[in-house]
């Protein structure tokens, strides 16, 4: 009842204001007409003419719902609507007066009066909106001083949203844009203060607290340049997603987000041939071990998007497997035929029976223990899961006549310095060995570096520490790593699967390596924090099994090009398969021994993988003051 009364009062007030405006403009026009033409007519005619004009305006405006608009949040379309509606109302009144005997004022004056009335009614709404916004902004005393990068359509819209919603707590101080035609000009009442290279200076001079990057059409490379300049400030930085990621037109301010790992790296995503993936996946039964993990779940997403006949998800961890199953069900419903099995690759009989039941065309083996420091303390478990889990899955693939098997490997398998890397190198050797004795099945491996956003990735760790204002823990100031995104890694796996002929190790050209210390510092700066004041970086030293750099290729392997310029193949290394099979048997007996020691496991791994050598840790103080050179072997 109360709301209905408030609505009635609002409508009554708006109608009274409109009546006052229309009556005043009508009166002024009549006075001008009398003054210019000396026209005199009965007073009653004026009253009747005024009534006709008011009735025309109020009726037409009501029919088109002009006063239903919430003018505080009105758009340019709303203002165009009221202008055209009121103009139509005025023209209707002119026609009525023209064909009646009530009015002796010339048609031209009636027409000018109608146009004047339309303009006044329109501008009254604009005036009302600006007064409300101005009074609301004055009432807000704790707005954050905002700098918007990008004086284009997106930036302009952001200003409109901020002005119509003071509760967002933002005070736009200026724009930044590299277009010289825009610098020092005004957009929506806000000045373009300079170019991107001026960001640090402008932020200091104007005490900027927050930066919004509003260029949704920019490339990752362009964003990296902007972020590089933003990182020189003490401002928190948010970014508007790409246009393709903006799902609706509900507003831009509430769509700004944190910087993604891909944008931090500052390179364009590596593209692989979508046609290859489609032709490889379409109408095939594909099984993924470790399908609930970071890489495994992304593989599930990309496979599901390419019309497989059936998708088989195998994982020992039920929560992750359930999560990806529900995600795919929600997106594809019954159009995607999928099944989840909770099983461990360490159980050969179980895996073999699953493959016999499901008869997949392709097996992608992503299941593995991957955390380097954790595996140092339980090398026997790492061997059981990684080495013999791979052997079990490969043999089950061979036994059931499956066409292809793809192993997910890692750069840590190259000249390994830790247990995990050594086991993954043996996995690659297993693939080469089983491929040599399996004429009906193609076995291959895909090797890549660190995956952004995956479980155990350094970026989620840094982000969590920054949010909690804890020391950001960097192992060493000179540590470098190659990075790729989860989608890139998954596309490489699928593309390699399509290209594989047997025994290959596919390697992705991942560009330049990234210094982890630089990455941490950039993340802190872009969060609006000052190192040494708000938060500290703590160098904790290399963890067990870690080294300063990772390699993607063993020196003796060499590289062969493929049709995809970003994908290479490492030449197979000669192996004594009979000796290797014997070593695997011996390794199996060792890890199954109840009182096995880590040293016994490691000694056997070194025997099988001659390149497995423990890395001699470099002390932080020995390298912190000198420039670190990337070894030639790391820069393929």
C-alpha positions as CSV (number, residue, x, y, z in Angstrom):
1,X,0.0,0.0,0.0
2,X,2.8,2.3,0.9
3,X,4.7,1.6,-2.3
4,X,1.5,2.2,-4.4
5,X,1.0,5.6,-2.6
6,X,4.7,6.6,-3.3
7,X,4.3,5.6,-6.9
8,X,1.0,7.7,-7.2
9,X,2.7,10.7,-5.6
10,X,5.7,10.4,-7.9
11,X,3.5,10.2,-11.0
12,X,1.4,13.1,-9.8
13,X,4.4,15.2,-9.2
14,X,5.9,14.5,-12.6
15,X,2.6,15.3,-14.3
16,X,2.3,18.6,-12.4
17,X,5.8,19.5,-13.4
18,X,5.0,18.7,-17.0
19,X,1.8,20.7,-16.9
20,X,3.8,23.7,-15.5
21,X,6.4,23.4,-18.2
22,X,3.9,23.0,-21.1
23,X,1.7,25.9,-19.7
24,X,4.6,28.2,-19.3
25,X,6.0,27.5,-22.8
26,X,2.5,27.9,-24.3
27,X,2.0,31.2,-22.5
28,X,5.4,32.6,-23.6
29,X,4.7,31.6,-27.3
30,X,1.3,33.4,-27.2
31,X,2.9,36.5,-25.7
32,X,5.5,36.5,-28.4
33,X,2.9,36.0,-31.1
34,X,0.8,38.9,-29.8
35,X,3.9,41.1,-29.6
36,X,5.0,40.2,-33.1
37,X,1.7,40.1,-34.9
38,X,-0.6,42.1,-32.7
39,X,-3.0,39.2,-32.6
40,X,-6.0,39.6,-30.2
41,X,-8.5,36.8,-29.5
42,X,-11.1,36.1,-26.8
43,X,-9.7,35.0,-23.5
44,X,-11.8,31.8,-23.6
45,X,-10.1,30.8,-26.8
46,X,-6.7,31.0,-25.0
47,X,-8.1,28.7,-22.3
48,X,-9.5,26.2,-24.8
49,X,-6.3,26.2,-26.8
50,X,-4.2,25.7,-23.7
51,X,-6.5,22.8,-22.7
52,X,-6.1,21.2,-26.2
53,X,-2.3,21.5,-25.9
54,X,-2.1,20.1,-22.4
55,X,-4.5,17.2,-23.2
56,X,-2.4,16.3,-26.3
57,X,0.9,16.2,-24.5
58,X,-0.4,14.4,-21.4
59,X,-2.3,11.8,-23.4
60,X,0.5,10.9,-25.8
61,X,3.2,10.9,-23.1
62,X,1.0,8.6,-21.0
63,X,0.4,6.2,-23.9
64,X,4.1,5.9,-24.6
65,X,5.0,5.6,-20.8
66,X,7.4,8.5,-20.8
67,X,7.2,9.0,-17.0
68,X,7.8,5.3,-16.2
69,X,11.5,5.9,-16.9
70,X,13.7,6.2,-13.8
71,X,15.4,9.3,-15.0
72,X,18.4,9.0,-12.6
73,X,19.5,6.0,-14.6
74,X,18.3,7.1,-18.0
75,X,20.2,6.4,-21.1
76,X,20.6,8.4,-24.3
77,X,17.8,6.2,-25.8
78,X,15.4,7.4,-23.1
79,X,16.2,11.0,-23.9
80,X,15.6,10.5,-27.6
81,X,12.3,8.8,-26.8
82,X,11.0,11.7,-24.7
83,X,12.1,14.2,-27.4
84,X,10.3,12.3,-30.2
85,X,7.2,11.6,-28.1
86,X,6.8,15.2,-27.0
87,X,7.5,16.4,-30.5
88,X,4.7,14.1,-31.8
89,X,2.4,15.5,-29.0
90,X,3.1,19.1,-30.1
91,X,2.4,18.3,-33.7
92,X,-0.9,16.7,-32.7
93,X,-1.8,19.8,-30.8
94,X,-0.8,22.0,-33.8
95,X,-3.0,20.0,-36.1
96,X,-6.0,20.2,-33.8
97,X,-5.6,24.0,-33.4
98,X,-5.0,24.4,-37.1
99,X,-8.4,22.9,-38.0
100,X,-10.4,24.5,-35.3
101,X,-11.6,28.0,-34.8
102,X,-10.3,28.4,-31.2
103,X,-6.9,29.6,-32.1
104,X,-5.9,32.5,-34.3
105,X,-2.1,32.2,-33.8
106,X,-0.2,31.5,-37.0
107,X,0.9,27.9,-37.6
108,X,4.6,28.8,-37.5
109,X,4.3,30.0,-33.9
110,X,2.4,26.9,-32.9
111,X,5.1,24.7,-34.5
112,X,7.9,26.7,-32.8
113,X,6.0,26.4,-29.5
114,X,5.7,22.6,-29.9
115,X,9.4,22.3,-30.7
116,X,10.4,24.5,-27.7
117,X,8.1,22.5,-25.4
118,X,9.8,19.2,-26.5
119,X,13.3,20.6,-25.9
120,X,12.3,22.0,-22.5
121,X,10.7,18.8,-21.4
122,X,13.7,16.7,-22.5
123,X,16.3,19.0,-20.9
124,X,14.3,19.1,-17.7
125,X,14.9,15.4,-17.3
126,X,18.6,15.8,-18.0
127,X,18.8,18.6,-15.5
128,X,17.0,16.5,-12.9
129,X,19.4,13.6,-13.5
130,X,22.5,15.8,-13.1
131,X,21.2,17.5,-10.0
132,X,20.5,14.1,-8.3
133,X,23.9,12.7,-9.4
134,X,25.7,15.8,-8.1
135,X,24.0,15.8,-4.8
136,X,24.6,12.1,-4.4
137,X,28.3,12.5,-5.2
138,X,28.7,15.2,-2.6
139,X,27.1,13.0,0.0
140,X,29.8,10.4,-0.7
141,X,33.0,11.2,1.1
142,X,35.1,8.0,0.7
143,X,35.3,7.4,-3.0
144,X,38.4,5.8,-4.4
145,X,40.3,8.0,-6.9
146,X,40.1,6.1,-10.2
147,X,42.1,6.3,-13.4
148,X,40.6,4.6,-16.5
149,X,42.9,3.3,-19.2
150,X,41.1,3.6,-22.5
151,X,39.1,6.7,-23.5
152,X,36.8,4.7,-25.8
153,X,33.3,3.3,-25.8
154,X,34.0,1.1,-22.8
155,X,35.6,3.8,-20.7
156,X,32.8,6.3,-21.6
157,X,30.2,3.8,-20.5
158,X,32.1,3.2,-17.2
159,X,31.9,7.0,-16.4
160,X,28.1,6.9,-17.1
161,X,27.7,4.0,-14.7
162,X,29.8,5.6,-12.0
163,X,27.9,8.8,-12.2
164,X,24.5,7.1,-12.0
165,X,25.5,4.9,-9.2
166,X,27.5,6.8,-6.5
167,X,27.2,3.8,-4.2
168,X,30.0,2.1,-6.2
169,X,32.4,4.4,-4.3
170,X,34.5,5.6,-7.3
171,X,35.7,9.0,-8.2
172,X,36.9,9.1,-11.8
173,X,39.9,11.5,-11.9
174,X,40.9,11.0,-15.5
175,X,41.5,8.8,-18.6
176,X,44.6,7.4,-20.2
177,X,44.8,6.8,-23.9
178,X,47.6,6.5,-26.5
179,X,45.5,8.2,-29.2
180,X,47.1,11.7,-29.5
181,X,43.8,13.1,-30.7
182,X,42.2,12.3,-27.3
183,X,44.9,13.6,-25.0
184,X,43.8,16.7,-23.0
185,X,40.3,16.4,-24.3
186,X,37.2,15.9,-22.2
187,X,35.0,12.7,-22.3
188,X,31.8,12.6,-20.2
189,X,33.2,15.5,-18.0
190,X,36.5,13.6,-17.4
191,X,39.8,14.7,-18.9
192,X,42.2,12.5,-20.8
193,X,45.4,13.2,-18.8
194,X,48.0,11.5,-20.9
195,X,49.4,8.3,-22.6
196,X,50.0,4.9,-21.2
197,X,53.7,5.7,-20.7
198,X,52.6,8.6,-18.4
199,X,50.7,6.3,-16.0
200,X,53.3,6.3,-13.2
201,X,53.6,10.1,-13.3
202,X,49.9,10.8,-13.5
203,X,49.1,8.4,-10.6
204,X,51.6,10.2,-8.4
205,X,50.4,13.7,-9.3
206,X,46.7,12.8,-8.9
207,X,47.0,10.5,-5.9
208,X,45.3,7.7,-7.9
209,X,44.3,4.6,-5.8
210,X,42.7,2.4,-8.4
211,X,43.2,1.7,-12.1
212,X,40.6,0.2,-14.4
213,X,41.8,-1.1,-17.8
214,X,38.8,-0.5,-20.1
215,X,40.1,-1.8,-23.5
216,X,38.2,-5.1,-24.1
217,X,39.5,-5.3,-27.7
218,X,43.2,-5.2,-26.7
219,X,45.5,-8.2,-27.2
220,X,47.4,-10.0,-24.5
221,X,50.6,-8.3,-25.7
222,X,49.0,-4.8,-25.4
223,X,47.6,-5.7,-22.0
224,X,51.1,-6.8,-20.9
225,X,52.5,-3.4,-21.9
226,X,49.8,-1.6,-19.9
227,X,50.3,-3.8,-16.9
228,X,54.0,-3.2,-17.1
229,X,53.3,0.5,-16.6
230,X,50.6,0.0,-14.0
231,X,53.0,-2.2,-12.0
232,X,55.3,0.9,-11.5
233,X,52.5,2.5,-9.4
234,X,51.1,1.6,-6.0
235,X,47.6,1.3,-7.4
236,X,45.3,-1.7,-7.4
237,X,44.6,-2.7,-10.9
238,X,41.4,-4.3,-12.4
239,X,40.6,-5.1,-16.0
240,X,37.6,-5.4,-18.2
241,X,37.4,-8.8,-19.9
242,X,37.5,-9.3,-23.7
243,X,34.3,-8.4,-25.6
244,X,33.9,-12.2,-26.3
245,X,33.8,-12.8,-22.5
246,X,31.2,-10.1,-21.7
247,X,28.1,-12.3,-21.7
248,X,25.5,-9.5,-21.5
249,X,25.0,-5.8,-21.6
250,X,24.1,-5.3,-17.9
251,X,27.0,-3.0,-17.1
252,X,30.8,-2.8,-17.2
253,X,31.7,-1.7,-13.7
254,X,30.6,-4.9,-12.1
255,X,32.4,-6.9,-14.8
256,X,35.9,-5.7,-14.0
257,X,38.1,-8.5,-12.6
258,X,41.5,-9.3,-11.3
259,X,44.4,-9.8,-13.7
260,X,44.7,-13.4,-15.1
261,X,47.9,-15.4,-15.2
262,X,47.8,-15.2,-19.0
263,X,47.8,-11.4,-18.9
264,X,50.7,-11.5,-16.4
265,X,52.8,-13.5,-18.8
266,X,52.0,-11.0,-21.5
267,X,52.0,-13.3,-24.6
268,X,49.3,-14.3,-27.0
269,X,47.8,-17.7,-26.4
270,X,49.4,-20.4,-28.5
271,X,46.9,-21.6,-31.2
272,X,46.8,-25.1,-32.4
273,X,44.7,-26.5,-35.3
274,X,41.1,-26.8,-34.2
275,X,40.4,-28.9,-37.3
276,X,42.9,-31.5,-36.2
277,X,41.3,-31.8,-32.7
278,X,37.8,-32.0,-34.2
279,X,38.8,-34.8,-36.7
280,X,40.6,-36.7,-33.9
281,X,37.9,-36.5,-31.3
282,X,34.6,-36.6,-33.3
283,X,32.7,-39.8,-32.9
284,X,35.4,-41.5,-30.9
285,X,35.4,-43.1,-27.5
286,X,38.1,-41.4,-25.4
287,X,39.2,-42.4,-21.9
288,X,41.2,-40.0,-19.7
289,X,43.0,-41.2,-16.6
290,X,43.3,-38.5,-14.0
291,X,40.3,-36.9,-15.6
292,X,39.4,-34.9,-12.5
293,X,42.8,-33.1,-12.3
294,X,43.7,-29.7,-13.7
295,X,44.9,-30.9,-17.1
296,X,42.5,-33.9,-17.1
297,X,39.4,-31.8,-16.5
298,X,40.3,-29.3,-19.2
299,X,40.9,-32.1,-21.6
300,X,37.4,-33.3,-20.7
301,X,36.0,-29.9,-21.5
302,X,37.7,-29.6,-24.9
303,X,36.9,-33.2,-25.9
304,X,33.3,-32.6,-24.9
305,X,33.2,-29.5,-27.2
306,X,34.3,-31.6,-30.2
307,X,31.5,-34.2,-30.4
308,X,33.0,-37.4,-29.0
309,X,31.0,-40.6,-29.2
310,X,31.7,-41.2,-25.5
311,X,33.9,-39.7,-22.8
312,X,35.3,-42.0,-20.1
313,X,36.7,-40.2,-17.0
314,X,38.9,-42.3,-14.7
315,X,40.2,-40.9,-11.4
316,X,41.0,-42.1,-7.9
317,X,39.8,-38.9,-6.3
318,X,36.0,-38.9,-6.4
319,X,35.4,-35.2,-5.5
320,X,37.3,-33.9,-8.6
321,X,35.8,-36.5,-10.9
322,X,32.3,-35.7,-9.6
323,X,32.9,-31.9,-10.1
324,X,33.9,-32.3,-13.8
325,X,31.0,-34.8,-14.4
326,X,28.5,-32.3,-13.0
327,X,30.0,-29.4,-15.0
328,X,29.7,-31.3,-18.3
329,X,26.2,-32.5,-17.5
330,X,25.1,-28.9,-16.8
331,X,26.5,-27.7,-20.0
332,X,25.7,-30.6,-22.4
333,X,22.9,-32.5,-20.7
334,X,22.1,-35.7,-22.5
335,X,23.8,-34.7,-25.7
336,X,27.2,-35.8,-24.2
337,X,27.6,-39.5,-23.4
338,X,29.9,-39.7,-20.5
339,X,30.8,-42.1,-17.7
340,X,32.9,-41.7,-14.5
341,X,34.9,-44.6,-12.9
342,X,36.6,-44.2,-9.5
343,X,39.7,-46.4,-9.9
344,X,43.5,-46.2,-9.5
345,X,45.9,-46.9,-12.3
346,X,48.0,-48.9,-9.9
347,X,45.4,-51.7,-10.2
348,X,46.1,-53.4,-13.5
349,X,43.2,-55.8,-13.4
350,X,40.7,-52.9,-12.8
351,X,42.1,-50.7,-15.6
352,X,42.3,-53.7,-18.0
353,X,38.6,-54.6,-17.3
354,X,37.5,-51.0,-17.7
355,X,39.2,-50.9,-21.1
356,X,37.7,-54.2,-22.1
357,X,34.2,-53.0,-21.1
358,X,34.4,-49.5,-22.7
359,X,36.6,-50.3,-25.7
360,X,38.0,-46.7,-26.1
361,X,39.6,-45.6,-29.3
362,X,42.1,-43.4,-27.4
363,X,43.6,-43.3,-23.9
364,X,45.0,-40.1,-22.5
365,X,47.1,-40.9,-19.5
366,X,47.1,-37.8,-17.2
367,X,47.1,-39.6,-13.8
368,X,50.3,-39.0,-11.9
369,X,51.8,-37.7,-8.7
370,X,53.2,-34.3,-9.7
371,X,54.3,-32.4,-6.5
372,X,58.1,-32.5,-6.5
373,X,58.8,-31.8,-2.8
374,X,56.1,-34.3,-1.6
375,X,57.5,-37.1,-3.8
376,X,61.0,-36.7,-2.3
377,X,59.7,-38.1,1.0
378,X,57.8,-41.1,-0.5
379,X,59.8,-42.2,-3.6
380,X,58.3,-45.7,-3.5
381,X,54.7,-44.3,-3.8
382,X,55.8,-42.0,-6.6
383,X,57.3,-45.0,-8.5
384,X,54.2,-47.2,-7.9
385,X,51.8,-44.5,-9.2
386,X,53.8,-42.9,-12.0
387,X,56.0,-45.7,-13.3
388,X,53.8,-48.8,-12.8
389,X,50.6,-46.9,-13.1
390,X,51.8,-45.8,-16.6
391,X,53.0,-49.4,-17.4
392,X,49.6,-50.8,-16.2
393,X,47.6,-48.4,-18.4
394,X,49.9,-48.8,-21.4
395,X,49.7,-52.6,-21.2
396,X,46.0,-52.6,-20.7
397,X,45.8,-50.3,-23.8
398,X,47.9,-52.8,-25.8
399,X,45.9,-55.8,-24.5
400,X,42.6,-54.4,-25.7
401,X,43.8,-53.3,-29.1
402,X,43.2,-49.6,-28.5
403,X,44.4,-47.4,-31.3
404,X,46.2,-44.6,-29.5
405,X,47.8,-43.9,-26.1
406,X,49.1,-40.4,-25.1
407,X,51.2,-39.9,-22.0
408,X,51.2,-36.5,-20.3
409,X,54.8,-35.9,-19.4
410,X,56.8,-32.9,-18.0
411,X,59.9,-30.8,-18.6
412,X,61.1,-32.2,-15.2
413,X,61.8,-35.5,-17.0
414,X,64.7,-33.8,-18.9
415,X,67.9,-34.3,-17.0
416,X,65.9,-34.9,-13.8
417,X,67.1,-33.7,-10.4
418,X,64.2,-35.1,-8.4
419,X,62.2,-38.3,-7.9
420,X,59.1,-37.1,-9.7
421,X,61.1,-36.0,-12.8
422,X,63.0,-39.3,-12.8
423,X,59.8,-41.3,-12.7
424,X,58.3,-39.3,-15.5
425,X,61.4,-39.9,-17.6
426,X,60.9,-43.7,-17.1
427,X,57.3,-43.2,-18.1
428,X,58.5,-41.8,-21.4
429,X,60.9,-44.8,-21.8
430,X,57.9,-47.1,-21.1
431,X,56.0,-45.5,-23.9
432,X,58.9,-45.9,-26.3
433,X,59.3,-49.6,-25.2
434,X,55.6,-50.5,-25.4
435,X,55.3,-48.8,-28.8
436,X,58.1,-51.0,-30.1
437,X,56.1,-54.2,-29.2
438,X,52.6,-52.9,-30.2
439,X,52.1,-52.8,-33.9
440,X,48.4,-52.2,-33.6
441,X,48.6,-49.3,-31.0
442,X,50.3,-46.0,-31.3
443,X,52.0,-44.7,-28.2
444,X,53.3,-41.2,-27.8
445,X,54.1,-38.6,-25.0
446,X,53.5,-34.9,-24.7
447,X,56.0,-32.8,-22.7
448,X,55.4,-29.3,-21.4
449,X,56.3,-27.0,-18.6
450,X,54.5,-25.4,-15.7
451,X,50.7,-25.0,-16.1
452,X,49.2,-21.7,-15.0
453,X,46.4,-22.2,-12.5
454,X,46.9,-25.9,-12.0
455,X,47.0,-27.6,-8.6
456,X,50.3,-26.7,-7.1
457,X,51.0,-23.8,-9.5
458,X,52.9,-20.9,-8.0
459,X,50.4,-18.2,-9.1
460,X,47.5,-19.4,-6.9
461,X,49.9,-19.6,-4.0
462,X,51.1,-16.0,-4.5
463,X,47.6,-14.8,-4.9
464,X,46.5,-16.4,-1.7
465,X,49.5,-15.0,0.2
466,X,48.9,-11.5,-1.2
467,X,45.2,-11.6,-0.2
468,X,46.1,-12.6,3.3
469,X,49.0,-10.0,3.5
470,X,51.4,-12.8,4.2
471,X,55.0,-12.9,3.1
472,X,55.2,-14.0,-0.6
473,X,57.5,-17.0,-0.6
474,X,59.9,-17.1,-3.6
475,X,62.3,-20.0,-3.6
476,X,65.1,-18.1,-5.2
477,X,65.5,-14.7,-6.9
478,X,66.9,-16.2,-10.1
479,X,64.6,-19.1,-10.5
480,X,63.1,-19.3,-14.0
481,X,60.3,-21.4,-15.5
482,X,58.4,-22.0,-18.7
483,X,54.7,-21.5,-18.5
484,X,51.6,-22.3,-20.5
485,X,47.9,-22.1,-19.8
486,X,45.7,-25.1,-19.1
487,X,43.8,-24.7,-22.4
488,X,47.1,-24.5,-24.3
489,X,48.4,-27.7,-22.6
490,X,45.2,-29.5,-23.3
491,X,45.1,-28.4,-27.0
492,X,48.7,-29.6,-27.4
493,X,47.8,-33.0,-26.0
494,X,44.8,-33.4,-28.4
495,X,46.8,-32.1,-31.4
496,X,49.7,-34.4,-30.6
497,X,47.3,-37.3,-30.3
498,X,46.1,-36.5,-33.9
499,X,49.7,-36.3,-35.2
500,X,51.2,-39.2,-33.3
501,X,52.6,-42.1,-35.4
502,X,54.4,-43.9,-32.5
503,X,57.2,-43.4,-30.0
504,X,57.3,-39.6,-30.3
505,X,57.8,-37.1,-27.5
506,X,56.0,-33.9,-28.5
507,X,57.4,-30.6,-27.2
508,X,55.6,-27.2,-27.2
509,X,57.5,-24.0,-28.1
510,X,56.5,-22.1,-25.0
511,X,58.4,-18.9,-25.7
512,X,60.6,-17.1,-23.3
513,X,61.0,-18.4,-19.7
514,X,59.7,-16.3,-16.8
515,X,61.6,-15.2,-13.7
516,X,59.5,-16.2,-10.7
517,X,60.7,-13.3,-8.7
518,X,59.6,-10.8,-11.4
519,X,56.2,-12.5,-11.5
520,X,55.7,-12.2,-7.7
521,X,56.7,-8.5,-7.7
522,X,54.3,-7.7,-10.5
523,X,51.4,-9.5,-8.8
524,X,52.1,-7.5,-5.6
525,X,52.3,-4.2,-7.4
526,X,49.1,-4.8,-9.4
527,X,47.3,-5.6,-6.1
528,X,48.1,-2.0,-4.9
529,X,50.6,-3.1,-2.3
530,X,54.1,-1.8,-1.7
531,X,56.9,-4.3,-1.2
532,X,58.7,-3.7,2.1
533,X,55.8,-1.6,3.4
534,X,52.6,-3.5,3.0
535,X,54.0,-6.9,2.2
536,X,57.4,-8.6,2.0
537,X,59.0,-11.1,-0.4
538,X,60.7,-13.9,1.5
539,X,63.4,-16.1,-0.2
540,X,63.0,-19.6,1.2
541,X,65.6,-21.4,-0.8
542,X,65.1,-24.2,-3.3
543,X,62.9,-27.0,-2.1
544,X,64.1,-30.7,-2.2
545,X,64.6,-31.8,-5.8
546,X,64.2,-28.3,-7.4
547,X,66.6,-26.5,-9.7
548,X,66.8,-23.0,-10.9
549,X,65.7,-23.7,-14.5
550,X,63.8,-26.5,-16.3
551,X,64.6,-27.9,-19.7
552,X,62.1,-29.1,-22.3
553,X,64.4,-31.4,-24.3
554,X,67.4,-33.7,-23.5
555,X,70.4,-32.6,-25.4
556,X,70.8,-35.9,-27.2
557,X,67.2,-35.9,-28.5
558,X,67.4,-33.1,-31.0
559,X,64.2,-31.6,-32.5
560,X,62.1,-32.3,-35.6
561,X,59.6,-29.8,-36.9
562,X,55.9,-30.7,-37.4
563,X,53.3,-29.0,-39.6
564,X,52.4,-26.9,-36.5
565,X,55.2,-24.3,-36.0
566,X,54.6,-24.4,-32.2
567,X,55.0,-28.2,-31.9
568,X,58.2,-30.2,-32.2
569,X,59.2,-33.8,-31.9
570,X,62.1,-35.1,-29.9
571,X,63.9,-37.9,-31.7
572,X,63.7,-41.3,-29.9
573,X,66.8,-42.3,-27.9
574,X,68.2,-45.8,-28.5
575,X,67.3,-48.2,-25.7
576,X,68.2,-51.7,-24.7
577,X,64.7,-52.9,-24.3
578,X,65.7,-56.3,-22.7
579,X,67.8,-54.6,-20.1
580,X,65.1,-52.0,-19.5
581,X,62.4,-54.7,-18.9
582,X,64.8,-56.3,-16.4
583,X,65.4,-53.0,-14.6
584,X,61.6,-52.4,-14.3
585,X,61.2,-55.8,-12.7
586,X,63.9,-55.1,-10.2
587,X,62.4,-51.6,-9.5
588,X,59.0,-53.2,-8.9
589,X,60.5,-55.6,-6.4
590,X,62.3,-52.8,-4.5
591,X,59.2,-50.6,-4.1
592,X,57.1,-53.5,-3.0
593,X,59.5,-54.3,-0.1
594,X,58.0,-53.4,3.2
595,X,61.1,-51.7,4.7
596,X,62.5,-50.1,1.5
597,X,64.5,-46.9,2.1
598,X,64.3,-43.8,-0.1
599,X,68.0,-44.2,-0.9
600,X,67.4,-47.7,-2.4
601,X,64.7,-46.4,-4.6
602,X,66.8,-43.4,-5.7
603,X,69.8,-45.6,-6.5
604,X,67.7,-47.8,-8.8
605,X,66.2,-44.8,-10.5
606,X,69.6,-43.4,-11.2
607,X,70.6,-46.7,-12.7
608,X,67.6,-46.7,-15.1
609,X,67.9,-42.9,-15.8
610,X,71.6,-42.1,-16.1
611,X,70.8,-38.3,-16.5
612,X,69.2,-38.3,-13.0
613,X,71.6,-36.2,-11.0
614,X,70.8,-34.3,-7.8
615,X,71.0,-30.6,-8.3
616,X,73.5,-28.7,-6.1
617,X,71.5,-25.9,-4.6
618,X,72.7,-22.4,-5.3
619,X,72.6,-20.2,-2.2
620,X,70.5,-17.1,-2.5
621,X,73.3,-14.8,-1.5
622,X,75.6,-16.2,-4.2
623,X,73.4,-15.0,-7.1
624,X,71.1,-12.3,-5.8
625,X,73.6,-9.5,-6.8
626,X,74.5,-10.8,-10.2
627,X,72.7,-11.2,-13.5
628,X,71.5,-14.7,-14.1
629,X,72.1,-16.2,-17.6
630,X,69.8,-18.8,-18.9
631,X,71.8,-21.9,-19.8
632,X,71.9,-22.8,-23.5
633,X,70.4,-26.2,-22.8
634,X,67.3,-24.5,-21.3
635,X,66.7,-22.2,-24.2
636,X,65.6,-24.6,-26.9
